[in-house]
Amino acid sequence: MSDTFKYGSIEVPRRVVDPDTAFLIPKVSGYIPECEDIEEMLWGIREQEAKKEPWNTLIVGEPGCGKSALVEWICAELRIPLVLIQGDGEQAVADLIGYHMYREAEGGMSWEDGKLPFSVRRKASILYDEINHVLPEVLSRTHSMLDYRRVLDLKENKIKREVSGRTILTPEQLEVDALSHFWATMNPHDTGRHVGTKPLSPALESRFNIRVRMGYLSEGNEIKLLISKTPCSKKDVEKIVEVANKSREAFRNMEISMPIDHRMTMAWASLTCQFGLKRACKTTILNKLHEDDMDALRGLLISLGIEVAEGRDHE
């Protein structure tokens, strides 16, 4: 592997692996890059590391289209340590920042880092997945680390400092290294199709210098991916992708509430090799759907020559 990674017109140096953070580097996968804004993302990485100015990236797209996989692919290629934070409506400030806990071995309370300081201390990058499921008051704690200040404020953790010959307690502040990049993913909140999503606050959204929109893989590349990742036949893979694309069209038209995404096509293709196309469809696709969606998808399947029985179908 060369010391630089080139994609299109952009070339970015690969990191020298630090043994202490090597476990955080994503594994190289068979990901097929198709997003048209990859060059801009790579340019932002190179620019931040060279000039120490933040280039945070927000990736917007439908469920299961590969948003997180894109970031993991970039980090695997560039050997960037990456920490995942999964956003949800129950997330509290302590989950991100940290908290004090009692440790019997130490005979008292001590500080436990949350995922943000854990990452910053190791110069690791952060992927905040489904960021628009999180409450704004929780996300506001990221503001100072994402703008020109590049500082994570740990006001909950008081540390000793020597000031003018005396020891005082002050809130800890961590400087965010230029090697630490910040990516976030979210489903579009303005379509009415995604329960629980909300718009980001203007203060947070303005801190993302690059905004990327992603769609599902093209038909040819999704077929190529499933063939490379599963032993499923080309004929069955083509039928799976055809059904998936029809379901995504129905989802965009708000005819169903859940499309068949890349994770689902992978599961369907993998199980098809063992149980056949129809039986695998029932357990990996149909059984996941609400009743109305199930009926709509059965009709779509029938129109494409795939009739899945309500009971077990032995092909």
Backbone bond lengths (Angstrom), bond angles and torsions (degrees), N, CA, C in turn:
res aa  C-N    CA-C-N  psi(-1)  N-CA   C-N-CA  omega(-1)  CA-C   N-CA-C  phi
1 M - - - 1.456 - - 1.527 109.58 -
2 S 1.328 116.84 130.92 1.464 120.35 -177.83 1.528 110.49 -73.49
3 D 1.330 115.96 169.21 1.454 121.26 -178.29 1.526 112.89 -82.15
4 T 1.320 117.07 -3.97 1.462 120.68 176.79 1.522 109.94 -130.59
5 F 1.325 115.53 154.93 1.463 122.33 177.23 1.515 108.02 -116.28
6 K 1.315 116.51 124.94 1.462 120.78 -177.95 1.519 109.47 -114.74
7 Y 1.331 115.20 130.63 1.466 121.35 175.70 1.517 106.88 -138.80
8 G 1.325 116.63 117.86 1.458 120.66 -176.29 1.514 110.31 60.81
9 S 1.321 116.05 -124.41 1.466 120.13 -178.26 1.519 112.95 -94.36
10 I 1.340 117.86 -0.19 1.463 121.27 -173.66 1.530 110.44 -107.65
11 E 1.321 115.54 134.10 1.461 121.75 176.51 1.528 108.23 -123.42
12 V 1.333 116.08 129.58 1.462 121.66 -176.04 1.523 109.25 -127.11
13 P 1.345 117.96 134.21 1.471 119.64 177.45 1.525 111.59 -64.05
14 R 1.322 116.10 139.61 1.457 120.42 172.73 1.536 108.58 -81.71
15 R 1.326 116.21 148.93 1.461 121.19 -179.22 1.536 111.14 -73.73
16 V 1.306 114.96 151.09 1.461 121.04 165.44 1.523 106.43 -80.31
17 V 1.317 117.54 126.90 1.462 121.04 -172.70 1.522 110.73 -71.76
18 D 1.326 115.92 127.57 1.459 122.71 173.88 1.527 107.72 -90.89
19 P 1.336 118.46 120.92 1.472 120.17 -177.87 1.528 113.38 -55.65
20 D 1.347 117.34 -29.13 1.464 120.02 -177.41 1.521 113.17 -73.88
21 T 1.332 117.16 -21.08 1.470 119.96 -178.96 1.533 112.57 -121.55
22 A 1.316 116.56 7.44 1.474 119.83 -178.10 1.523 111.82 -59.09
23 F 1.344 116.78 -30.90 1.475 120.06 -178.54 1.520 112.35 -67.09
24 L 1.330 117.76 -15.26 1.463 121.57 -179.62 1.526 113.12 -91.01
25 I 1.321 117.49 -7.91 1.466 120.61 -179.46 1.532 109.11 -78.19
26 P 1.333 118.72 124.00 1.476 120.06 179.13 1.526 111.11 -60.45
27 K 1.319 115.19 150.80 1.462 120.12 177.86 1.533 109.91 -77.96
28 V 1.331 115.52 144.24 1.468 120.40 176.97 1.520 108.39 -65.09
29 S 1.331 116.17 131.15 1.469 120.76 -177.72 1.524 109.17 -122.34
30 G 1.326 115.02 -175.93 1.456 119.69 178.38 1.512 112.61 -90.71
31 Y 1.324 117.10 29.31 1.461 121.81 -178.14 1.527 110.75 -58.67
32 I 1.328 116.07 138.72 1.461 121.53 177.94 1.522 108.33 -106.88
33 P 1.336 118.56 106.92 1.463 120.65 -178.59 1.522 111.32 -72.50
34 E 1.325 115.62 128.86 1.459 119.17 -178.85 1.529 111.57 -136.78
35 C 1.328 117.61 -13.04 1.461 121.13 -179.82 1.525 109.96 -61.13
36 E 1.324 117.01 133.74 1.465 120.88 -174.86 1.525 113.01 -77.38
37 D 1.340 117.58 -7.44 1.462 120.59 -176.72 1.527 113.12 -106.31
38 I 1.323 118.44 17.49 1.458 120.76 -178.62 1.524 111.57 -63.30
39 E 1.322 117.50 -39.28 1.467 119.37 -179.98 1.528 110.98 -60.56
40 E 1.343 117.54 -41.17 1.454 120.64 178.27 1.534 111.19 -63.37
41 M 1.336 116.44 -39.43 1.466 119.87 178.64 1.522 110.92 -64.29
42 L 1.311 116.65 -43.11 1.467 120.48 179.25 1.526 111.08 -66.92
43 W 1.323 116.15 -38.47 1.462 119.71 176.46 1.522 110.21 -60.78
44 G 1.337 116.78 -41.80 1.453 120.76 178.79 1.518 112.06 -61.49
45 I 1.328 116.79 -40.35 1.469 121.08 176.87 1.525 110.35 -60.83
46 R 1.302 115.33 -49.14 1.471 120.07 -178.95 1.524 111.49 -63.00
47 E 1.321 116.33 -41.08 1.463 121.58 -177.93 1.530 111.20 -66.72
48 Q 1.323 116.94 -43.33 1.463 120.07 -179.56 1.523 110.99 -63.06
49 E 1.321 116.23 -44.70 1.458 119.59 -177.28 1.523 111.91 -68.37
50 A 1.326 116.68 -31.47 1.463 120.13 -178.16 1.528 112.22 -80.72
51 K 1.351 116.97 -39.99 1.465 120.93 -172.70 1.525 113.97 -109.70
52 K 1.347 115.80 -2.50 1.468 121.42 178.42 1.527 112.80 59.35
53 E 1.322 116.67 30.13 1.459 122.29 174.79 1.530 108.33 -111.98
54 P 1.345 118.38 136.85 1.471 120.13 -172.89 1.523 113.42 -67.98
55 W 1.333 114.77 136.63 1.466 121.96 170.89 1.526 107.30 -129.93
56 N 1.336 114.67 80.95 1.466 120.86 -178.43 1.530 109.55 -82.55
57 T 1.339 115.44 146.68 1.466 120.15 -173.73 1.522 111.26 -124.63
58 L 1.331 115.92 129.83 1.462 123.23 175.51 1.526 108.63 -110.02
59 I 1.343 116.37 126.55 1.467 121.74 -178.35 1.525 108.48 -113.09
60 V 1.321 116.89 121.80 1.466 122.89 -175.61 1.527 108.66 -114.20
61 G 1.323 116.81 132.52 1.462 119.67 178.38 1.514 111.41 -176.06
62 E 1.323 115.62 168.93 1.462 121.98 -178.85 1.532 110.53 -68.86
63 P 1.344 117.34 161.32 1.468 120.25 -179.12 1.530 111.91 -57.81
64 G 1.321 115.22 137.96 1.462 120.64 172.91 1.503 115.66 69.33
65 C 1.348 118.48 21.12 1.468 119.15 179.82 1.523 112.00 -90.19
66 G 1.345 117.70 -5.19 1.456 120.00 175.39 1.515 115.25 106.57
67 K 1.333 117.77 23.07 1.463 120.79 -178.16 1.535 111.09 -62.46
68 S 1.321 115.93 -52.91 1.467 119.80 -179.97 1.525 111.09 -66.29
69 A 1.321 116.04 -37.48 1.464 119.91 -179.81 1.526 111.45 -62.02
70 L 1.335 117.12 -33.56 1.462 121.02 177.83 1.525 110.64 -63.32
71 V 1.345 116.90 -47.27 1.464 120.54 179.20 1.525 110.53 -63.23
72 E 1.325 116.82 -43.37 1.468 120.33 179.97 1.524 111.07 -63.39
73 W 1.327 117.21 -37.07 1.469 121.12 177.68 1.529 110.98 -63.90
74 I 1.331 116.63 -45.16 1.466 120.58 178.65 1.529 109.93 -61.22
75 C 1.331 117.11 -46.15 1.466 120.57 -178.42 1.527 111.73 -66.23
76 A 1.331 117.17 -36.33 1.463 120.11 177.01 1.525 110.51 -64.70
77 E 1.323 116.61 -43.21 1.464 120.33 -179.25 1.528 111.96 -66.96
78 L 1.327 116.98 -37.70 1.467 120.84 -176.51 1.527 112.78 -93.92
79 R 1.339 116.57 -2.05 1.469 122.84 -179.66 1.530 111.30 61.76
80 I 1.329 115.45 44.85 1.469 122.07 179.87 1.529 109.62 -96.90
81 P 1.330 119.19 123.44 1.473 120.48 173.78 1.530 109.87 -63.42
82 L 1.322 116.59 136.53 1.458 121.41 -173.27 1.524 110.35 -134.37
83 V 1.334 116.01 133.57 1.466 122.27 175.90 1.524 108.21 -114.26
84 L 1.323 116.32 127.61 1.465 122.30 179.10 1.521 110.19 -91.88
85 I 1.331 116.02 131.79 1.463 121.88 170.32 1.525 106.75 -117.64
86 Q 1.322 116.73 118.41 1.460 121.09 -178.90 1.513 109.55 -90.44
87 G 1.327 117.10 115.84 1.449 120.96 -177.59 1.520 112.48 -79.59
88 D 1.331 116.14 141.74 1.457 120.99 173.27 1.524 108.97 -157.24
89 G 1.308 116.10 166.42 1.456 121.27 -175.81 1.516 114.35 -68.45
90 E 1.343 117.63 -13.35 1.461 121.43 -178.84 1.525 112.11 -94.69
91 Q 1.317 117.19 -2.12 1.464 120.05 -174.65 1.531 111.13 -67.01
92 A 1.320 116.02 134.52 1.457 121.90 179.95 1.521 109.85 -112.18
93 V 1.334 115.62 165.96 1.466 120.53 178.76 1.525 110.51 -57.58
94 A 1.328 117.27 -39.59 1.466 120.91 -178.12 1.524 111.92 -61.01
95 D 1.338 117.46 -31.52 1.463 120.21 178.62 1.529 110.60 -63.38
96 L 1.322 116.10 -36.42 1.461 120.81 -178.90 1.518 112.31 -84.79
97 I 1.344 116.26 -47.88 1.456 121.57 -170.21 1.517 112.22 -87.79
98 G 1.326 116.75 -46.56 1.458 121.04 -177.42 1.515 110.76 130.54
99 Y 1.325 116.35 -174.90 1.456 121.44 -175.49 1.531 109.15 -163.95
100 H 1.317 115.09 164.29 1.464 120.73 174.11 1.527 109.33 -90.85
101 M 1.305 115.92 137.82 1.455 119.83 177.66 1.521 109.71 -137.67
102 Y 1.331 114.39 153.13 1.469 119.69 179.93 1.517 109.64 -83.30
103 R 1.325 115.30 129.80 1.464 121.37 175.75 1.522 108.32 -120.63
104 E 1.303 115.13 115.55 1.469 120.05 -176.33 1.514 111.25 -61.27
105 A 1.339 116.77 -38.62 1.468 120.60 -177.92 1.525 111.83 -62.26
106 E 1.354 115.35 -29.84 1.460 119.87 -178.92 1.522 112.04 -97.00
107 G 1.306 115.93 -5.10 1.454 120.16 175.79 1.507 115.10 69.23
108 G 1.323 117.94 28.77 1.455 119.59 179.24 1.514 112.20 172.89
109 M 1.336 113.89 -166.35 1.456 120.18 -178.64 1.529 110.21 -84.64
110 S 1.329 115.60 143.88 1.463 120.44 175.02 1.524 109.11 -143.97
111 W 1.316 114.82 161.21 1.460 121.39 -174.84 1.523 111.14 -83.34
112 E 1.336 115.97 136.18 1.471 122.83 175.98 1.518 108.22 -117.42
113 D 1.335 117.16 117.05 1.464 120.73 -179.63 1.520 112.06 -63.46
114 G 1.347 115.91 139.41 1.448 121.13 165.11 1.529 108.87 -82.15
115 K 1.334 115.97 -173.54 1.465 118.89 -173.28 1.527 113.30 -69.42
116 L 1.332 117.96 -30.11 1.464 119.06 179.66 1.526 111.50 -66.63
117 P 1.342 120.05 -55.96 1.468 118.32 178.00 1.524 113.19 -64.86
118 F 1.336 117.15 -32.76 1.472 119.60 175.63 1.522 109.98 -55.70
119 S 1.333 116.25 -44.17 1.464 121.20 -178.66 1.525 111.38 -71.14
120 V 1.343 116.40 -46.71 1.460 120.81 -175.12 1.525 111.11 -62.97
121 R 1.318 117.49 -40.13 1.468 120.36 -179.52 1.529 111.37 -63.43
122 R 1.319 117.39 -25.66 1.466 121.65 -177.28 1.528 113.04 -102.76
123 K 1.327 116.90 6.81 1.466 122.50 -177.57 1.530 111.04 55.97
124 A 1.338 114.97 31.64 1.462 120.68 177.96 1.523 109.08 -87.98
125 S 1.322 115.89 157.61 1.452 121.54 176.10 1.525 109.58 -90.99
126 I 1.332 115.97 166.16 1.462 121.47 -173.28 1.524 109.64 -127.30
127 L 1.322 115.66 134.71 1.461 122.21 170.25 1.520 107.34 -115.58
128 Y 1.331 116.23 110.37 1.460 121.37 179.00 1.529 107.58 -96.46
129 D 1.328 115.36 101.35 1.465 121.47 -173.53 1.527 110.43 -85.04
130 E 1.344 116.27 136.89 1.471 122.18 180.00 1.531 110.97 54.98
131 I 1.313 115.77 51.11 1.460 121.33 -173.33 1.527 112.34 -64.39
132 N 1.344 118.00 -27.06 1.462 118.38 -177.24 1.530 113.36 -86.20
133 H 1.343 116.79 17.26 1.462 121.24 167.24 1.532 110.70 -95.05
134 V 1.333 116.48 -8.28 1.466 121.57 -171.11 1.529 110.30 -95.88
135 L 1.322 116.66 146.05 1.465 121.58 -179.04 1.533 110.54 -65.21
136 P 1.338 117.93 140.27 1.471 121.11 -178.95 1.522 113.74 -57.29
137 E 1.343 117.90 -36.49 1.461 120.08 -178.55 1.527 112.04 -68.12
138 V 1.324 116.88 -23.56 1.469 120.47 174.36 1.532 109.48 -77.70
139 L 1.314 115.75 -46.29 1.465 120.21 -177.71 1.525 112.78 -66.29
140 S 1.336 116.86 -23.73 1.465 118.99 -178.56 1.528 111.84 -61.40
141 R 1.333 117.27 -20.09 1.462 119.92 179.41 1.531 112.26 -71.61
142 T 1.335 116.73 -11.17 1.469 119.19 177.70 1.533 112.31 -90.00
143 H 1.324 118.17 -11.36 1.465 120.91 -169.78 1.521 113.55 -56.01
144 S 1.338 117.36 -48.46 1.469 119.73 -174.35 1.521 112.58 -68.93
145 M 1.331 117.68 -22.38 1.465 119.06 179.23 1.533 111.93 -86.70
146 L 1.330 116.41 -13.08 1.459 119.76 -177.31 1.526 113.51 -99.20
147 D 1.327 117.53 -13.60 1.459 118.54 -178.83 1.529 110.74 -104.28
148 Y 1.326 116.92 -162.75 1.458 121.94 -173.58 1.530 113.04 -60.81
149 R 1.361 117.57 -22.83 1.468 120.14 -178.44 1.516 112.26 -69.33
150 R 1.330 117.00 -38.01 1.468 123.02 179.98 1.526 111.14 51.85
151 V 1.323 115.22 49.85 1.459 121.54 -179.53 1.526 108.74 -132.16
152 L 1.328 116.60 133.96 1.464 121.52 173.04 1.518 107.84 -100.87
153 D 1.319 115.91 117.57 1.456 122.23 -176.60 1.524 109.91 -88.77
154 L 1.342 116.22 116.29 1.468 121.56 177.94 1.529 108.22 -108.02
155 K 1.311 115.66 67.38 1.467 119.45 -175.04 1.526 112.26 -64.15
156 E 1.338 116.88 -21.72 1.465 120.41 179.58 1.532 112.22 -73.38
157 N 1.330 117.29 -18.94 1.461 121.31 -176.04 1.526 110.27 -109.43
158 K 1.313 116.42 107.65 1.466 121.17 179.57 1.534 108.98 -89.90
159 I 1.331 115.35 132.02 1.458 120.52 178.95 1.532 109.79 -123.30
160 K 1.322 115.84 156.18 1.458 120.97 -178.79 1.527 110.49 -80.95
161 R 1.324 115.77 134.88 1.467 121.46 175.33 1.531 108.90 -133.52
162 E 1.328 113.55 148.28 1.458 119.74 175.26 1.527 108.55 -92.47
163 V 1.295 117.03 117.52 1.460 122.67 179.73 1.524 108.64 -130.01
164 S 1.342 116.30 118.23 1.475 121.94 177.83 1.520 111.93 52.26
165 G 1.332 114.38 41.96 1.458 118.88 174.93 1.501 115.63 81.08
166 R 1.316 118.45 6.19 1.458 119.57 177.06 1.523 109.95 -132.15
167 T 1.323 116.86 156.89 1.464 123.52 -177.41 1.528 109.50 -95.18
168 I 1.321 115.41 125.56 1.461 120.45 176.48 1.524 109.87 -127.67
169 L 1.324 115.47 161.19 1.461 121.18 175.83 1.527 108.89 -98.49
170 T 1.331 117.19 127.25 1.466 121.63 178.43 1.515 109.64 -132.74
171 P 1.337 117.61 151.79 1.470 119.75 176.06 1.534 110.39 -61.06
172 E 1.303 115.56 139.63 1.467 119.58 -179.95 1.527 110.05 -75.80
173 Q 1.309 115.81 139.99 1.461 122.02 173.50 1.529 108.60 -129.65
174 L 1.314 115.67 130.53 1.460 121.01 -179.14 1.525 110.44 -108.35
175 E 1.314 116.73 128.43 1.459 120.53 174.45 1.528 109.03 -77.55
176 V 1.324 116.23 134.62 1.467 121.58 -179.11 1.525 108.28 -91.78
177 D 1.309 116.56 117.98 1.457 121.77 -177.02 1.530 110.84 -68.57
178 A 1.323 115.54 152.57 1.474 120.24 178.10 1.521 112.21 -64.15
179 L 1.334 117.54 -19.09 1.466 120.54 177.80 1.528 112.11 -76.87
180 S 1.331 116.72 -12.32 1.468 120.81 179.44 1.524 109.70 -90.55
181 H 1.317 116.38 113.47 1.467 122.11 179.45 1.527 109.25 -102.48
182 F 1.319 115.73 154.88 1.462 121.01 -178.27 1.520 109.02 -125.61
183 W 1.338 114.54 117.25 1.464 121.14 174.21 1.528 108.46 -116.50
184 A 1.301 116.37 149.34 1.460 120.82 173.03 1.521 108.42 -138.36
185 T 1.322 116.09 148.99 1.468 121.26 175.96 1.519 108.95 -122.13
186 M 1.329 115.56 153.54 1.463 120.06 175.32 1.519 110.51 -159.07
187 N 1.325 115.00 153.81 1.459 121.08 169.64 1.519 108.30 -81.16
188 P 1.327 118.55 149.15 1.463 119.11 177.83 1.528 110.58 -62.30
189 H 1.327 116.48 131.81 1.463 120.72 -175.27 1.519 112.47 -92.94
190 D 1.332 117.43 -11.74 1.467 120.48 -170.72 1.524 113.85 -100.54
191 T 1.346 117.06 13.60 1.459 119.52 -178.35 1.526 112.33 -100.60
192 G 1.339 116.60 -15.86 1.461 120.20 -176.72 1.515 113.36 79.77
193 R 1.349 116.71 7.00 1.470 119.31 -175.00 1.525 113.30 -98.67
194 H 1.343 118.19 -10.22 1.462 119.82 -171.20 1.523 111.00 -123.11
195 V 1.324 115.57 108.11 1.461 121.81 -178.80 1.528 109.29 -69.35
196 G 1.333 116.45 136.34 1.456 120.93 174.67 1.512 114.66 91.54
197 T 1.337 117.69 -11.00 1.459 119.35 179.03 1.522 109.77 -83.77
198 K 1.315 115.08 156.13 1.462 120.68 179.84 1.521 108.07 -148.24
199 P 1.334 117.82 158.84 1.462 118.87 176.93 1.526 110.51 -68.95
200 L 1.323 116.26 148.86 1.455 120.15 172.95 1.524 108.83 -72.67
201 S 1.314 116.38 152.05 1.461 119.47 175.44 1.527 108.70 -64.46
202 P 1.333 117.94 147.21 1.467 119.83 177.72 1.524 112.61 -55.19
203 A 1.345 116.97 -34.98 1.467 120.75 -179.36 1.520 111.27 -63.55
204 L 1.346 116.40 -38.88 1.460 119.29 179.30 1.524 111.22 -78.45
205 E 1.324 116.35 -44.59 1.466 119.05 -176.60 1.526 111.44 -60.83
206 S 1.328 117.57 -34.61 1.462 120.13 -179.36 1.523 112.27 -68.00
207 R 1.331 117.33 -15.83 1.462 120.90 -179.87 1.526 112.49 -84.40
208 F 1.330 117.13 -6.15 1.467 120.28 174.62 1.525 108.37 -93.03
209 N 1.320 115.83 108.10 1.466 121.20 -176.90 1.523 111.98 -71.26
210 I 1.339 116.02 -31.18 1.464 121.02 -178.21 1.530 108.44 -121.58
211 R 1.318 116.34 130.26 1.476 121.67 176.01 1.518 107.41 -120.78
212 V 1.325 115.31 124.29 1.464 122.38 -175.07 1.519 108.67 -115.01
213 R 1.325 117.23 135.23 1.467 121.49 173.91 1.523 108.57 -107.80
214 M 1.327 116.11 130.40 1.464 121.24 -177.38 1.518 110.82 -120.55
215 G 1.318 115.55 144.52 1.457 121.78 172.16 1.523 109.03 -117.80
216 Y 1.313 115.74 -177.91 1.458 119.89 175.93 1.525 109.61 -70.86
217 L 1.335 115.86 159.40 1.460 120.14 177.13 1.526 110.42 -58.71
218 S 1.314 115.76 151.38 1.457 120.04 173.35 1.528 109.34 -63.27
219 E 1.313 115.66 159.89 1.470 120.51 -177.12 1.525 111.76 -55.23
220 G 1.325 116.17 -46.54 1.470 119.80 -177.46 1.513 112.55 -63.23
221 N 1.342 117.05 -42.59 1.462 120.03 -178.65 1.520 112.48 -72.91
222 E 1.340 117.53 -32.50 1.465 118.29 177.09 1.524 110.42 -68.98
223 I 1.325 116.73 -38.69 1.470 120.46 175.01 1.527 109.95 -61.35
224 K 1.315 116.07 -45.24 1.469 121.59 179.75 1.532 110.90 -60.74
225 L 1.338 116.78 -42.51 1.462 121.13 -179.37 1.525 111.10 -64.48
226 L 1.344 117.90 -46.20 1.467 120.74 -177.94 1.523 111.50 -66.40
227 I 1.309 117.09 -36.27 1.466 120.48 178.38 1.522 110.62 -67.07
228 S 1.346 116.07 -37.45 1.467 119.79 -178.58 1.523 112.30 -75.02
229 K 1.345 117.06 -27.17 1.461 121.03 -174.06 1.524 114.12 -99.22
230 T 1.336 117.84 -16.84 1.463 120.85 -177.75 1.533 109.15 -133.59
231 P 1.336 117.20 159.34 1.467 120.24 175.86 1.525 113.12 -84.68
232 C 1.329 117.18 14.20 1.460 122.13 -177.92 1.535 110.37 -65.48
233 S 1.322 117.38 145.05 1.463 121.53 -179.09 1.523 111.09 -69.72
234 K 1.327 116.63 154.61 1.459 121.60 -179.18 1.528 110.66 -60.44
235 K 1.325 116.45 -38.95 1.464 120.56 -179.47 1.526 111.22 -61.00
236 D 1.342 116.71 -46.44 1.458 120.27 -179.47 1.528 111.28 -69.47
237 V 1.328 116.93 -38.94 1.464 120.57 178.31 1.525 110.37 -60.81
238 E 1.313 117.23 -43.46 1.471 120.43 179.32 1.525 111.01 -60.90
239 K 1.335 116.66 -38.54 1.464 120.10 179.26 1.536 110.11 -69.18
240 I 1.326 117.61 -40.29 1.469 122.15 178.60 1.527 110.85 -60.54
241 V 1.319 116.29 -45.62 1.469 120.73 -178.71 1.526 110.59 -68.03
242 E 1.337 117.11 -35.64 1.465 120.43 177.30 1.526 110.23 -62.03
243 V 1.332 116.48 -46.42 1.472 120.51 178.41 1.528 110.15 -62.12
244 A 1.336 116.89 -44.46 1.463 121.03 -178.04 1.525 111.03 -59.75
245 N 1.320 116.64 -45.36 1.466 119.66 -178.93 1.527 111.87 -66.12
246 K 1.328 117.35 -35.81 1.463 120.28 175.90 1.533 110.68 -65.01
247 S 1.346 116.43 -39.02 1.470 119.97 -179.91 1.523 110.36 -67.47
248 R 1.327 116.89 -35.66 1.475 120.21 179.40 1.523 110.85 -68.48
249 E 1.311 115.65 -36.41 1.460 119.44 175.67 1.525 110.22 -64.40
250 A 1.340 116.55 -42.82 1.467 120.84 177.87 1.524 111.13 -64.02
251 F 1.330 116.88 -35.70 1.463 121.55 178.24 1.527 110.78 -65.88
252 R 1.324 116.57 -43.89 1.466 120.33 178.77 1.525 110.95 -62.64
253 N 1.331 115.80 -32.22 1.472 120.43 179.02 1.532 112.32 -86.37
254 M 1.366 114.94 4.12 1.471 122.53 179.01 1.524 112.00 60.74
255 E 1.334 116.26 33.50 1.461 121.57 175.43 1.522 110.84 -88.66
256 I 1.334 117.21 -25.02 1.460 123.08 172.74 1.522 107.44 -133.93
257 S 1.341 116.41 160.44 1.465 119.82 -175.30 1.512 113.37 -100.36
258 M 1.334 118.21 -3.18 1.461 120.72 -177.60 1.525 109.47 -146.02
259 P 1.335 118.57 116.29 1.462 120.14 179.05 1.521 111.07 -83.37
260 I 1.313 116.37 165.34 1.466 121.19 172.54 1.522 106.97 -85.08
261 D 1.332 116.44 110.45 1.460 119.94 -176.06 1.525 110.68 -95.82
262 H 1.357 116.24 -175.23 1.466 120.38 -176.25 1.526 112.30 -65.42
263 R 1.323 117.92 -34.16 1.466 119.87 177.56 1.524 110.60 -63.88
264 M 1.320 116.10 -38.69 1.460 120.57 -177.93 1.528 111.45 -73.25
265 T 1.338 116.96 -38.59 1.472 118.05 178.25 1.532 110.27 -66.06
266 M 1.345 116.10 -35.23 1.467 119.57 178.47 1.528 110.50 -64.22
267 A 1.337 116.15 -44.35 1.464 119.89 179.40 1.530 110.88 -64.85
268 W 1.329 116.96 -42.53 1.464 121.25 -179.99 1.523 110.41 -62.04
269 A 1.325 117.17 -46.60 1.469 120.47 -179.62 1.524 111.07 -63.78
270 S 1.331 116.75 -41.56 1.466 120.08 -178.34 1.519 111.69 -63.78
271 L 1.339 116.90 -42.00 1.461 120.50 -177.66 1.530 111.90 -76.85
272 T 1.326 116.07 -26.17 1.469 119.91 179.98 1.519 111.74 -58.84
273 C 1.313 117.18 -36.31 1.474 120.92 -178.65 1.522 111.54 -61.09
274 Q 1.338 116.57 -28.72 1.452 120.66 -177.39 1.525 112.58 -96.23
275 F 1.351 117.26 -38.36 1.460 120.03 -169.81 1.527 114.62 -120.30
276 G 1.312 117.79 -2.43 1.449 119.97 -179.26 1.523 111.88 92.16
277 L 1.327 116.54 158.79 1.457 123.29 -171.75 1.526 112.69 -61.76
278 K 1.333 117.40 -46.36 1.463 120.79 -174.15 1.526 111.91 -71.57
279 R 1.310 117.17 -46.92 1.474 120.72 -178.66 1.536 110.22 -65.39
280 A 1.324 116.54 -39.47 1.464 120.32 178.53 1.520 110.91 -66.17
281 C 1.331 117.17 -34.19 1.466 121.37 178.52 1.526 110.35 -63.08
282 K 1.311 116.02 -39.86 1.470 120.13 -177.36 1.526 110.98 -62.94
283 T 1.332 117.00 -45.75 1.466 119.64 -173.86 1.524 113.51 -83.60
284 T 1.320 119.02 -27.02 1.466 120.33 -177.88 1.524 113.32 -98.70
285 I 1.343 117.28 -19.19 1.465 119.98 -176.49 1.535 111.27 -121.25
286 L 1.310 116.63 -66.59 1.465 120.80 -170.33 1.528 112.79 -60.07
287 N 1.325 117.34 -42.78 1.464 120.14 -176.10 1.527 113.40 -67.90
288 K 1.336 117.10 -11.06 1.469 120.94 178.72 1.529 112.48 -87.38
289 L 1.329 116.29 -11.38 1.460 119.78 -168.92 1.519 112.93 -95.93
290 H 1.331 115.19 155.29 1.457 120.52 169.24 1.531 108.13 -67.61
291 E 1.334 116.23 161.76 1.464 120.87 -173.16 1.527 112.48 -57.58
292 D 1.330 117.64 -43.85 1.465 120.26 -179.08 1.527 110.72 -64.31
293 D 1.332 115.84 -43.11 1.462 119.84 178.49 1.529 110.75 -64.81
294 M 1.329 115.71 -38.24 1.459 120.17 -179.85 1.528 110.57 -61.97
295 D 1.325 116.52 -44.29 1.471 120.49 178.69 1.521 111.46 -63.57
296 A 1.345 116.00 -42.52 1.465 120.16 -179.89 1.523 111.12 -64.29
297 L 1.332 116.00 -40.96 1.469 118.83 -178.61 1.518 111.23 -72.38
298 R 1.332 118.14 -33.69 1.467 120.25 175.45 1.526 109.67 -59.06
299 G 1.346 115.88 -43.29 1.458 119.42 178.00 1.516 111.85 -62.35
300 L 1.341 116.24 -40.17 1.472 120.44 178.51 1.525 110.01 -64.36
301 L 1.330 116.75 -43.15 1.471 121.19 179.59 1.530 111.11 -61.95
302 I 1.325 116.37 -42.93 1.467 120.34 -179.92 1.524 110.29 -62.16
303 S 1.343 116.07 -39.57 1.472 119.73 179.98 1.524 111.75 -64.61
304 L 1.352 116.63 -21.45 1.465 121.33 179.55 1.529 111.69 -103.19
305 G 1.329 116.02 11.77 1.465 119.73 175.30 1.511 114.83 84.01
306 I 1.342 118.15 18.67 1.466 121.48 179.01 1.528 107.57 -120.22
307 E 1.311 116.20 103.37 1.463 120.26 -179.00 1.514 108.68 -104.31
308 V 1.342 116.20 108.17 1.464 121.89 -177.38 1.514 108.19 -97.10
309 A 1.326 116.27 118.57 1.476 121.03 -178.51 1.525 109.94 -69.21
310 E 1.339 115.98 157.60 1.469 120.55 179.43 1.519 110.67 -68.35
311 G 1.331 116.71 -36.59 1.458 120.20 175.94 1.518 109.51 -88.59
312 R 1.327 116.97 -168.17 1.460 120.75 -179.14 1.514 109.42 -70.62
313 D 1.328 115.35 133.70 1.459 121.38 -177.11 1.537 108.16 -108.42
314 H 1.329 117.22 111.06 1.465 120.33 177.24 1.530 107.40 -94.68
315 E 1.340 115.23 108.07 1.478 117.93 -177.90 1.518 110.02 -76.73
